[in-house]
Amino acid sequence: MDIKELVYNRNVVEFVTVSKEFCIFLEGCERHTAKSFVAACNKVLPLLYYKATLLPQAEPIYDESNEEFVSETDYQTIENKVKYLLGQHDQFIEINDPRVDELTGLYTASVAEYMADVYQDLKNLIMRYQVGNINVMNDAIWECAENFRDFWGIRLANLIRAFHILAHNNIDLENIVHPDENESSERDTSNWFVTRRQHDFEQNNLT
């Protein structure tokens, strides 16, 4: 297909639309409770992954890199919002990462960091797409699809897994310990997301 046909392809338009809704959702996520945030993510993240797999094959027009719209401050704002919202449940056990510890087989990742990684690519896509230049739009689609395959796609897949556990494994989402609250040495951490995942892995290794 030619460039104009590609950038206005139905699958591209639908992906950009879902991406825009995802970014708006994250930018306003402080209006959610942890429970409603988890419920919403369980719906939007699988849809986002599915729509990304339908993107048509594009080839870059320009030799130079695409313009970056998301600043470090923007990235950190999203990361901090999600981290505050999920509190003690931000950390989860990553099982498909080269940084997995060779001794324990565990690597603890951050939901907030992964969400910000996905947000960064999608927000850049949206802003480039809104420029209205067909060549820029083409290269934005190409870069986003490449990054999906090489970088944020696996993060999105792992987020889907993490949010599934948060939603369906009796995790306490009512009593959130926010990052700026003082930790008590007496605090019961047995129902924290990462604590329960570590316990499950340890039990599996003993059997």
C-alpha positions as CSV (number, residue, x, y, z in Angstrom):
1,M,0.0,0.0,0.0
2,D,1.2,3.6,-0.6
3,I,2.0,5.9,2.3
4,K,-1.3,7.8,2.4
5,E,-3.2,4.5,2.4
6,L,-1.0,3.2,5.1
7,V,-1.2,6.1,7.6
8,Y,-5.0,6.2,7.2
9,N,-5.4,2.4,7.3
10,R,-8.2,1.3,9.6
11,N,-5.8,-0.7,11.9
12,V,-3.5,2.3,12.2
13,V,-6.3,4.7,13.0
14,E,-7.8,2.3,15.6
15,F,-4.4,1.8,17.2
16,V,-3.7,5.5,17.4
17,T,-7.2,6.0,18.9
18,V,-6.7,3.4,21.6
19,S,-3.2,4.8,22.2
20,K,-4.6,8.3,22.7
21,E,-7.2,7.0,25.2
22,F,-4.5,5.1,27.1
23,C,-2.3,8.2,27.4
24,I,-5.3,10.3,28.5
25,F,-6.1,7.6,31.0
26,L,-2.6,7.6,32.5
27,E,-2.3,11.4,32.5
28,G,-5.4,11.5,34.7
29,C,-4.9,8.3,36.7
30,E,-4.7,10.2,40.0
31,R,-8.5,10.4,39.8
32,H,-8.7,6.6,40.2
33,T,-8.5,4.4,43.3
34,A,-6.0,1.5,43.1
35,K,-8.9,-0.9,42.6
36,S,-10.5,1.0,39.7
37,F,-7.1,1.7,38.1
38,V,-6.3,-2.1,38.1
39,A,-9.8,-2.9,36.7
40,A,-9.4,-0.4,33.9
41,C,-5.8,-1.6,33.1
42,N,-7.1,-5.2,32.8
43,K,-9.4,-4.0,30.0
44,V,-7.2,-1.5,28.1
45,L,-3.8,-3.2,28.1
46,P,-4.9,-6.4,26.3
47,L,-6.7,-4.3,23.7
48,L,-3.7,-2.1,23.2
49,Y,-1.5,-5.2,22.7
50,Y,-3.9,-6.7,20.2
51,K,-4.2,-3.4,18.2
52,A,-0.4,-3.2,18.1
53,T,-0.1,-6.6,16.5
54,L,-2.4,-5.4,13.6
55,L,-0.2,-2.5,12.5
56,P,0.8,-2.8,8.8
57,Q,4.4,-3.1,7.8
58,A,5.9,0.4,7.1
59,E,9.3,1.6,5.9
60,P,11.0,4.8,7.1
61,I,11.1,7.8,4.8
62,Y,13.6,10.0,6.6
63,D,17.1,9.1,7.6
64,E,17.1,11.2,10.8
65,S,15.3,10.2,14.0
66,N,11.7,11.3,14.7
67,E,11.1,14.3,16.9
68,E,10.7,13.5,20.6
69,F,7.8,15.1,22.3
70,V,7.8,13.3,25.7
71,S,10.3,14.9,28.1
72,E,12.1,13.3,31.0
73,T,9.7,15.3,33.3
74,D,6.7,13.9,31.4
75,Y,8.0,10.4,31.8
76,Q,8.7,10.9,35.5
77,T,5.3,12.4,36.1
78,I,3.5,9.3,34.8
79,E,5.8,7.0,36.6
80,N,5.3,8.9,39.9
81,K,1.5,9.0,39.5
82,V,1.3,5.2,39.0
83,K,3.8,4.4,41.7
84,Y,1.9,6.6,44.2
85,L,-1.5,5.0,43.2
86,L,-0.3,1.4,43.6
87,G,1.9,2.0,46.6
88,Q,3.3,-1.3,47.9
89,H,1.9,-3.2,44.9
90,D,4.0,-1.4,42.3
91,Q,6.8,-4.0,42.4
92,F,6.3,-7.4,40.7
93,I,8.3,-10.4,39.9
94,E,9.6,-10.3,36.3
95,I,10.2,-13.7,34.7
96,N,11.1,-12.7,31.1
97,D,14.0,-10.3,31.6
98,P,17.7,-10.7,31.0
99,R,18.3,-9.1,34.4
100,V,16.9,-12.0,36.3
101,D,19.1,-12.9,39.2
102,E,21.2,-16.0,38.4
103,L,21.0,-17.2,42.1
104,T,17.4,-16.6,43.0
105,G,15.9,-16.6,39.5
106,L,14.0,-13.4,40.4
107,Y,14.0,-9.9,39.2
108,T,11.8,-7.3,40.7
109,A,10.3,-4.8,38.2
110,S,8.2,-1.7,38.6
111,V,4.7,-1.5,37.1
112,A,5.0,2.3,37.1
113,E,8.3,2.2,35.2
114,Y,6.9,-0.2,32.6
115,M,3.7,1.9,32.2
116,A,5.8,5.0,31.7
117,D,7.9,3.2,29.0
118,V,4.8,2.3,27.1
119,Y,3.3,5.8,27.5
120,Q,6.5,7.4,26.2
121,D,6.3,5.5,22.9
122,L,2.6,5.9,22.4
123,K,2.5,9.6,23.3
124,N,5.3,10.3,20.9
125,L,3.4,8.4,18.2
126,I,0.2,10.5,18.9
127,M,2.0,13.8,18.8
128,R,3.8,12.9,15.6
129,Y,0.6,11.7,14.0
130,Q,-1.1,15.0,14.9
131,V,1.5,16.9,12.9
132,G,-0.5,16.0,9.8
133,N,2.6,15.4,7.6
134,I,2.1,12.0,5.9
135,N,5.8,11.3,5.8
136,V,6.2,12.0,9.5
137,M,3.1,10.0,10.3
138,N,4.5,7.0,8.3
139,D,7.8,7.2,10.2
140,A,6.0,7.5,13.5
141,I,4.0,4.3,12.7
142,W,7.2,2.5,11.6
143,E,9.1,3.5,14.7
144,C,6.3,2.6,17.1
145,A,5.9,-0.8,15.5
146,E,9.6,-1.5,15.7
147,N,9.7,-0.5,19.3
148,F,6.7,-2.7,20.0
149,R,8.6,-5.7,18.7
150,D,11.9,-4.8,20.3
151,F,11.1,-3.0,23.5
152,W,7.7,-2.0,24.9
153,G,5.8,-5.0,23.6
154,I,7.3,-7.4,26.1
155,R,6.8,-4.8,28.8
156,L,3.2,-4.5,27.9
157,A,2.8,-8.3,27.9
158,N,4.3,-8.5,31.4
159,L,2.1,-5.6,32.6
160,I,-1.0,-7.6,31.5
161,R,0.3,-10.5,33.6
162,A,1.0,-8.2,36.6
163,F,-2.4,-6.6,36.4
164,H,-4.2,-10.0,36.1
165,I,-2.5,-11.1,39.3
166,L,-3.5,-7.8,41.0
167,A,-7.1,-8.2,40.0
168,H,-7.6,-11.9,40.6
169,N,-5.3,-13.1,43.3
170,N,-6.9,-11.5,46.3
171,I,-4.4,-8.7,46.6
172,D,-5.5,-6.0,49.1
173,L,-6.1,-2.9,47.0
174,E,-8.0,-1.0,49.7
175,N,-5.1,-0.3,52.1
176,I,-2.4,1.3,50.0
177,V,0.9,2.4,51.5
178,H,1.9,5.4,49.5
179,P,5.6,6.0,48.8
180,D,5.7,9.2,50.9
181,E,4.3,7.5,54.0
182,N,6.6,6.3,56.8
183,E,7.1,2.5,56.8
184,S,6.6,0.7,60.1
185,S,8.8,-2.2,61.1
186,E,5.6,-3.7,62.5
187,R,3.7,-3.5,59.2
188,D,2.3,-6.8,57.9
189,T,3.6,-7.3,54.3
190,S,2.2,-10.8,53.8
191,N,-0.5,-9.6,51.4
192,W,1.8,-7.3,49.3
193,F,2.0,-8.1,45.7
194,V,5.7,-8.7,45.5
195,T,5.9,-10.6,48.8
196,R,3.2,-13.1,47.7
197,R,4.9,-13.6,44.3
198,Q,8.3,-14.2,46.0
199,H,6.6,-16.8,48.3
200,D,5.0,-18.6,45.4
201,F,8.4,-18.8,43.5
202,E,10.2,-20.1,46.6
203,Q,7.5,-22.7,47.2
204,N,7.7,-23.9,43.6
205,N,11.5,-24.2,43.8
206,L,11.2,-26.4,46.9
207,T,8.8,-28.8,45.2
